[in-house]
Amino acid sequence: MALPAPRHVCQECGAVHRKWAGKCDACGAWNAIVEEAARAKAPGGLKPGRKTRGPSLAFEGLQGASADVARLQTGIAEFDRVTGGGLVPGSAILVGGDPGIGKSTVLLQVAGALAKRGIATAYISGEEAIDQIRMRARRLRILDAPIMLAAATDVGEIAGALDVHEPPGAVVVDSIQTLHVDSLESAPGTVSQVRGSAQELIRLAKARGFCLLLVGHVTKEGLIAGPKVLEHMVDTVLYFEGERGHQFRILRAVKNRFGPSDEIGVFEMTDGGLMEVPNPSALFLSDKQDDGSLVSGAAVFAGIEGTRPLLVEIQALVGPSAFSTPRRAVVGWDSARLAMVLAVLEARCGLSLAGRDVYLNVAGGLRVAEPAADLAVAAALISSVLDQPVTEHTVVFGEIGLGGEVRAVGQQETRLKEAAKLGFIRALAPKQRKDGMRVAGIEAREIKRLADLVALFENAAGRKRGS
């Protein structure tokens, strides 16, 4: 039998090419195509167990005798929140993030919490020796947790240890890029090895009923290294976000078959590991002045992350440009939405921003994605241009349309309740969709058009100059 011809696989998207090329036609990545040897396939007539007649599948109805599955509670409230209330037996969870962000730390803490609750937990590392894992466990103060440790990279060896009558309840594999399958000739970390290793472990997890937690490294573009099919194979995908210079870490669920997606958990990096933050709004606003006021160019945004209301400070700085092309720098928000807000302020409100540099920052290292932050961004920009601070103890939220109108956003009552809990007494918000929906302690001023917000700042600045 002739040997199969080698194939060329893109390490970014998993696309297969007939020959090597500098650029992948599927995803556009450069220098990502690697030659991999294909497995030899047996002729069709020699495949064992092949059936030619009769049904191959036995179908069942929706109404069956399946019992409710009890989730495995870790006791770490922020982690349980992100996973939808705990770990589901037989599920596969992928945890991704930049190097050094804290993936291995938080999963070792999760393994220790499960082991202390009487759940058999195994921690398999392909990157560190057992002594190195013990050093981290000593720093995390979980050295007394009965975790089963192993250092291995062979998937066959790992599967043989887990394919027993009573496997552990939870298995952590750090990381999926270090594992390899003997039947594949490609190097560990390639698309074929990552996909083959994950497929074998996920199959075993669902067959034996243990929860599988995989660590996945990310590329420089912020994606899970290897093909995107790895995210489709697992049940839950969690991303660790955060800046190296900040102590906050955000664990975000971008896919969850057993709970809400876009849910977040907030952690703080300390000497003793990652500590959960039960009230992140107060933490993100800790640098606010004691009297509740803000400097010009800052506004407090009342947002929603998953099911959690979250208050965060948005900072803007607008100044004269020394170059022919003004600079636009954005940290923590979408640069395209900033360009849209600037265009609406100029075209609909008459605010001159074309020749000025604009810097926008979301304080605390958080990344905001919802359109409800438009009005808070606009308030910070107007405040910086007019050098007029936002009224003290005020939160801002609302979506801006291209016509200059301010649109209503979801869960307005939840946002106002979170603001009232933290001592805010005023809100600049769009008209509420339900009449009579009010929150005690919050004076909500309806903003119908963006020009009304500009008029508020201009009037306040005029009164300040008049006094």
Secondary structure, 3 states (H helix, E strand, C coil): CCCCCCEEEECCCCCEECCCCCECCCCCCECCEEEECCCCCCCHHHCCCCCCCCCCCCCCCCCCCCCCCCCECCCCHHHHHHCCCCECCCCEEEEEECCCCCHHHHHHHHHHHHHHCCCCEEEEECCCCHHHHHHHHHHCCCCCCCCEEEECCEHHHHHHHHCCCCCCCEEEEECHHHCECCCCCCCCCCHHHHHHHHHHHHHHHHHHCCEEEEEEEECCCCCECCCCHHHHHCCEEEEEECCCCCCEEEEEEEEECCCCCCCEEEEEEECCEEEECCCHHHHHCCCCCCCCCCCCCEEEEEEEECCEEEEEEEEEEEEECCCCCCCEEEECCCHHHHHHHHHHHHHHHCCCCCCEEEEEEEHHHCCCCCHHHHHHHHHHHHHHHHCCCCCCCEEECCEECCCCEEECCCCHHHHHHHHHHCCCCEEEECCCCCCCCCCCCCEEEECCEHHHHHHHHHHHHHHHHHC
